[in-house]
Amino acid sequence: MLHIVFTMFIVACAMLAAHEFGHVVVTKLLGGQWLGVERQGFLIGVRLSVDSLSISQVALTLAAGPAAEIVIVLICSLLVPRYYALWVLILALQWIGNVIPWHVIPNDGTRLWQLWQHGMIKATRQPAKT
């Protein structure tokens, strides 16, 4: 049993690292900058400069983190398929904390929701046609 718990911990750490690395790689590929690692209490993340990116590019950088977690789950499922349900459980728990827009903590879901709202507001504020 301890072996499974330790393995789950290692996979969760790998998912966290891949998540943040996904943000950094996509940001750099799109022309943004990585400014370092940031920690707030028990939360950890990366500081990125996305000022030069469009709203859709910023959304891609936000989505890259959770997408990288899927890659880790796929790799783990190929390497140790008998624990597939555990890998999906870890992914689900991480997504509950990070992809669902809680509006309390600055997670990816909250930021994506805010971008979507900003995009919708921007799209509806077009001048009337005469």
C-alpha positions in Angstrom: 0.0 0.0 0.0 2.8 2.4 0.8 4.3 1.7 -2.6 1.0 2.9 -4.3 0.9 6.1 -2.1 4.5 6.9 -2.9 3.9 6.3 -6.6 0.8 8.5 -6.6 2.9 11.3 -4.9 5.6 11.0 -7.5 3.1 11.2 -10.3 1.3 14.2 -8.7 4.7 16.0 -8.5 5.5 15.1 -12.1 2.1 16.5 -13.1 2.7 19.7 -11.2 6.1 20.1 -12.8 4.8 19.3 -16.3 1.9 21.7 -15.7 4.1 24.7 -14.9 6.6 23.7 -17.6 3.7 23.6 -20.1 2.9 27.2 -19.2 6.5 28.3 -19.6 7.1 26.5 -22.9 4.0 27.8 -24.6 4.5 31.3 -23.3 8.1 31.3 -24.7 7.0 29.9 -28.0 4.4 32.6 -28.4 6.8 35.4 -27.5 6.2 35.9 -23.8 8.7 35.7 -21.0 9.3 33.5 -18.0 10.0 35.6 -14.9 10.5 32.9 -12.4 8.8 30.6 -9.9 6.3 32.0 -7.5 5.0 30.6 -4.2 2.0 31.8 -2.2 1.4 29.8 0.9 1.1 26.2 -0.3 0.4 27.2 -3.9 3.3 27.2 -6.4 3.3 28.6 -9.9 5.3 30.5 -12.5 5.5 34.2 -13.1 5.1 35.0 -16.8 5.1 38.2 -18.8 2.3 37.9 -21.4 1.9 41.7 -22.1 2.9 41.2 -25.7 0.5 38.4 -26.3 -3.1 38.5 -27.6 -6.0 37.4 -25.4 -6.2 34.1 -27.4 -2.5 33.5 -27.0 -2.7 34.1 -23.2 -5.6 31.6 -23.1 -3.3 29.1 -24.9 -0.6 29.6 -22.2 -3.2 29.0 -19.5 -4.5 25.9 -21.2 -1.0 24.5 -21.7 -0.6 23.6 -18.0 -3.6 21.3 -17.7 -2.9 19.9 -21.2 0.6 18.9 -20.0 -1.0 17.0 -17.1 -2.9 14.9 -19.6 0.4 14.0 -21.2 1.7 12.7 -17.9 -1.4 10.7 -17.3 -1.1 9.1 -20.8 2.5 8.3 -20.2 1.8 6.8 -16.8 -1.1 4.8 -18.2 1.2 3.3 -20.9 3.9 2.5 -18.4 1.7 1.2 -15.6 -1.8 0.5 -17.0 -3.1 -1.3 -14.0 -3.2 2.1 -12.1 -5.0 3.9 -14.8 -7.9 4.8 -12.5 -5.4 6.3 -10.0 -3.8 8.4 -12.6 -7.2 9.8 -13.7 -8.1 10.4 -10.1 -5.0 12.4 -9.5 -5.8 14.4 -12.7 -9.3 15.0 -11.6 -8.2 16.2 -8.2 -5.7 18.6 -9.7 -8.2 19.9 -12.2 -10.8 20.4 -9.4 -8.3 22.7 -7.8 -6.9 24.4 -10.9 -9.2 24.2 -13.8 -12.6 25.0 -12.2 -12.9 28.8 -11.8 -13.2 29.2 -8.0 -12.8 33.0 -8.1 -11.1 32.7 -4.7 -7.6 31.7 -5.8 -5.9 32.9 -9.0 -6.0 29.5 -10.8 -6.0 28.8 -14.5 -9.8 28.3 -14.6 -10.4 31.6 -13.0 -8.0 33.4 -15.4 -9.5 31.6 -18.4 -13.0 32.6 -17.2 -11.9 36.2 -16.9 -10.4 36.2 -20.4 -13.6 34.8 -21.8 -15.6 37.4 -20.1 -13.2 40.1 -21.3 -13.5 38.8 -24.9 -17.3 38.7 -24.7 -17.4 42.3 -23.4 -15.0 43.4 -26.1 -17.0 41.7 -28.8 -20.3 43.3 -27.7 -18.9 46.9 -27.6 -18.8 47.5 -31.3 -20.1 50.7 -32.7 -23.6 50.7 -34.1 -23.9 50.5 -37.9 -25.5 53.5 -39.6 
